[in-house]
Amino acid sequence: MDLSFRHIRYFVAAAEAGSVTGAAALVGVSQSAVTEAIKSIEHQLGVPLLQRHPRGVSLTHEGHQFLRHAHAMIEALTAAGRTLSAAGRKLTGRLGLGVSPMVAGYFLADLLARFRRTFPGVEVAPSEDRRPFIEQLLINGELDVAILIVSEIEEKAALAHEVLARSQNRLWLPPNHRFLKRDRVTLFDVCEEPLIVLSADDYGDALARIFRRAGLTPRVLFETGSVEAVRSMVATGAGIAIAPDLAYRPWSLEGDRLEVRAIADPLPALDVGVVWRRGLERMPAVEHFLQSCRQGQRPGHRAGEMTA
């Protein structure tokens, strides 16, 4: 089997951009180059990885499985390059890392594994808590750095941040829901249905603000900090949900399927980023952790916005 790094990179871009057009823009090549690369992978594997539809592309079951391996291959090659470039450098010390609950579930493991492979001499001490408390720990110097939903940061005067991933908010629906037949679904339409609200990491508060600004009151059936509970309740038809793409998976733990659709109203994105205290000279471990975070950004989520 002859899978090139280029083919794999194009596939990952298409999977996470949700379209061949978006993937081509991300990697800076023509749409035909992306299409041919994906067809080549599918031909060699003997299974379809993407389902084509008028709005773009979505992953098949095999596509989801291959995407995990593709990320691992890309990160392994990237880590190899970092390791070679860091040869002879003996970085040691301790890094106090704060993380909020939802971010911990989707970002922490990869970030820690990547950093520890390259800098095994640095002791990383992760600590999970709610965002407001982590902000205070950063300000007080009890933590060196944190990974948070930066779009909700309150202490902007004291804390700087860099966006690592931008996740769009979309509608989660059970199979065969009536909204799947519509070309356009609005927040007003959402208020007709029972809503399952994800409350983790201040997400419920952010969602409530969206509805208030639109002058709408949703029919909240249930609020939970568990993404899996939201997924299961939506998949079994208890209600619908608005949630970030970073948490979306097409199946619940029970194996029930759920669908995703865009909402016609403009919704603010959910930004995940690395946060540190302003005005302090960053120690080498923090600088290298920031670099590791940047290098680990996925093609479909690259952001790189920074507050100084």
C-alpha positions in Angstrom: 0.0 0.0 0.0 1.4 3.4 -1.0 -0.2 6.1 1.0 1.7 9.4 0.9 1.8 12.0 3.7 0.3 14.5 1.2 -2.7 12.2 0.5 -3.4 11.8 4.2 -3.1 15.5 4.9 -5.6 16.3 2.1 -8.0 13.7 3.5 -7.8 15.2 7.1 -8.4 18.7 5.7 -11.5 17.5 3.8 -12.9 15.6 6.8 -12.6 18.5 9.1 -13.5 21.3 6.7 -16.6 19.4 5.6 -16.0 20.1 2.0 -13.5 19.6 -0.8 -13.6 23.4 -1.5 -12.7 24.2 2.1 -10.0 21.5 2.2 -8.4 22.9 -0.9 -8.3 26.4 0.6 -6.8 25.1 3.8 -3.9 23.2 2.2 -3.4 25.6 -0.7 -4.0 23.2 -3.7 -6.7 22.8 -6.3 -10.0 21.0 -5.5 -9.1 18.3 -8.1 -5.9 17.5 -6.2 -7.8 17.0 -3.0 -10.5 14.9 -4.8 -7.8 12.7 -6.5 -5.9 12.2 -3.3 -9.1 11.0 -1.5 -10.1 8.7 -4.3 -6.6 7.2 -4.3 -6.8 6.4 -0.5 -10.3 4.9 -0.9 -9.2 2.8 -3.9 -6.2 1.5 -1.9 -8.3 0.8 1.2 -11.2 -0.6 -0.7 -13.8 1.3 1.3 -15.5 4.7 0.9 -14.2 7.2 3.5 -16.4 10.2 2.6 -20.1 10.5 1.7 -20.6 13.2 -0.9 -23.7 15.4 -0.8 -24.8 18.8 -2.1 -23.6 20.7 1.0 -20.1 19.1 1.0 -18.8 15.8 2.5 -19.2 13.8 5.7 -17.3 10.9 7.1 -18.6 7.3 6.7 -18.1 4.9 9.6 -14.8 3.7 8.0 -13.9 7.3 7.4 -14.2 8.1 11.2 -11.9 5.1 11.9 -9.3 6.2 9.3 -9.4 9.8 10.5 -8.1 8.7 13.9 -5.3 6.8 12.4 -4.5 9.7 10.0 -4.2 12.1 12.9 -1.9 9.7 14.7 0.3 9.4 11.6 0.5 13.2 11.1 1.3 13.8 14.7 4.0 11.0 14.8 5.8 12.6 11.8 5.5 16.0 13.4 6.8 14.7 16.7 9.7 13.1 15.0 10.7 16.4 13.4 10.4 18.2 16.7 12.5 15.5 18.5 15.3 15.8 15.9 15.3 19.6 16.1 15.4 19.5 19.9 18.4 17.1 19.9 20.8 17.9 22.6 18.4 20.3 24.4 17.7 19.1 28.0 14.7 21.0 29.1 13.6 20.3 32.7 11.3 21.9 35.2 7.7 21.8 36.2 4.7 23.1 34.3 1.4 23.8 36.1 -1.4 23.3 33.6 -5.0 24.2 34.2 -7.8 22.8 32.1 -11.6 23.1 32.2 -13.8 19.9 32.1 -15.0 19.9 28.5 -11.6 21.0 27.1 -10.0 18.2 29.1 -12.2 15.6 27.3 -11.2 16.7 23.8 -7.8 18.3 24.0 -5.8 17.4 27.0 -4.6 13.8 26.2 -3.2 14.7 22.8 -1.5 17.9 24.0 0.1 16.1 27.0 1.3 13.1 24.9 2.8 15.4 22.2 4.6 17.6 24.7 5.9 14.7 26.9 7.3 12.9 23.9 9.4 15.9 23.0 10.3 17.2 26.5 10.3 14.2 28.8 12.3 16.1 31.4 9.5 18.5 32.1 7.0 17.5 34.8 3.5 18.5 33.6 1.1 18.8 36.5 -2.5 19.1 35.0 -5.3 20.4 37.2 -9.0 20.4 36.2 -11.5 23.0 37.5 -14.1 25.5 36.4 -12.8 28.4 34.2 -13.3 31.3 36.7 -11.2 29.4 39.3 -8.5 28.6 36.8 -8.3 32.3 35.8 -7.7 33.2 39.4 -5.0 30.5 39.7 -3.2 31.9 36.7 -3.4 35.5 38.0 -2.1 34.4 41.4 0.8 32.5 39.8 -0.4 29.1 41.0 -0.6 27.9 37.4 1.7 28.6 34.5 -0.6 28.1 31.6 -4.2 26.8 30.9 -6.3 25.4 28.1 -9.7 27.0 28.2 -12.7 28.1 26.1 -11.2 31.5 25.6 -14.4 33.1 24.2 -15.7 33.1 27.8 -12.7 34.5 29.6 -13.6 37.3 32.0 -10.2 38.5 33.3 -9.1 39.9 29.9 -7.0 42.7 31.4 -4.9 40.2 33.3 -4.7 37.3 31.0 -3.4 36.8 27.4 -4.5 34.0 25.2 -3.9 32.4 21.8 -6.7 30.6 20.0 -5.8 27.0 19.0 -9.1 25.8 17.7 -12.4 27.4 16.5 -15.4 25.2 16.7 -18.7 26.0 15.1 -22.0 25.5 16.9 -24.6 23.4 15.1 -27.8 21.6 15.7 -27.8 18.0 16.9 -30.8 15.9 15.8 -32.1 12.4 16.1 -32.4 10.4 12.8 -35.6 11.1 10.8 -36.3 14.4 12.6 -38.5 16.7 10.6 -35.7 19.4 10.6 -33.6 17.1 8.5 -36.0 17.6 5.6 -35.8 21.4 5.7 -33.3 23.5 3.8 -33.2 26.1 6.5 -33.6 25.8 10.3 -33.6 29.0 12.5 -33.3 29.6 16.2 -37.1 30.3 16.1 -37.6 26.8 14.8 -35.4 25.4 17.5 -37.7 26.9 20.1 -40.5 24.6 18.9 -38.7 21.5 20.2 -37.5 20.3 23.6 -33.9 21.4 24.0 -31.2 19.4 25.7 -28.6 21.9 27.0 -24.9 21.2 27.5 -23.9 23.2 30.6 -20.2 22.2 30.7 -17.6 25.0 30.6 -20.2 27.8 30.7 -21.6 26.6 27.4 -25.2 26.7 28.8 -24.7 30.4 29.8 -23.4 31.2 26.3 -26.3 29.5 24.7 -28.8 31.3 26.9 -27.2 34.6 25.8 -27.7 33.6 22.1 -31.4 33.1 22.6 -31.8 36.3 24.7 -30.2 38.4 22.0 -32.6 36.9 19.5 -35.6 37.7 21.8 -36.4 34.0 22.1 -37.1 31.5 24.9 -36.1 27.9 24.3 -38.1 25.0 25.7 -35.3 23.6 27.9 -36.0 20.0 28.8 -32.8 19.1 30.5 -29.4 20.6 31.4 -26.3 18.5 31.9 -22.6 18.8 32.0 -22.1 15.5 30.2 -21.6 15.5 26.5 -22.4 11.8 26.4 -25.8 12.4 28.1 -26.6 15.1 25.5 -25.6 12.7 22.7 -27.7 9.8 24.1 -30.8 11.9 24.7 -30.7 13.5 21.3 -30.0 10.1 19.5 -33.0 8.5 21.3 -35.4 11.4 20.4 -35.8 13.0 23.8 -35.0 16.4 22.3 -32.5 18.3 20.2 -29.4 20.2 21.1 -27.1 23.0 20.0 -23.5 22.0 20.6 -19.9 22.6 19.3 -18.5 20.6 16.5 -15.5 19.6 18.6 -17.8 17.4 20.7 -19.8 15.9 17.8 -19.7 12.2 17.1 -22.3 10.5 14.9 -23.1 7.7 17.5 -24.0 7.6 21.1 -22.4 5.2 23.6 -25.4 3.0 23.0 -24.7 2.9 19.3 -27.7 5.1 18.3 -27.0 7.6 15.5 -27.5 11.4 15.6 -27.3 13.9 12.8 -26.0 17.4 12.6 -27.3 20.5 10.7 -26.3 24.1 10.5 -28.5 26.8 11.9 -29.4 29.7 9.6 -28.9 32.4 12.3 -25.3 33.5 12.7 -23.9 31.9 15.9 -20.6 32.8 17.6 -18.0 30.2 17.4 -16.5 28.4 20.4 -12.8 29.2 20.7 -10.4 27.0 22.6 -7.0 28.4 23.4 -4.0 28.5 25.6 -4.0 31.2 28.3 -1.3 32.7 30.5 -0.8 35.7 32.8 0.1 39.0 31.1 3.3 40.8 32.0 5.3 37.8 33.1 8.4 36.6 31.4 7.5 33.1 30.3 9.8 30.4 31.4 11.2 28.0 28.7 8.8 25.2 29.5 5.8 27.5 28.9 7.3 28.8 25.6 7.8 25.2 24.4 4.4 24.2 25.5 2.9 27.0 23.4 4.9 25.9 20.4 3.7 22.3 20.9 0.1 23.5 21.0 0.5 25.5 17.8 2.2 22.6 16.0 -0.6 20.3 17.0 -3.4 22.4 15.5 -5.5 20.4 13.1 -6.1 21.7 9.5 -9.8 22.2 9.9 -9.5 24.1 13.2 -6.5 26.3 12.7 -6.9 29.7 14.2 -3.8 31.3 15.7 -5.4 34.5 16.9 -3.5 36.0 19.8 -4.1 38.7 22.4 -0.9 40.3 23.6 
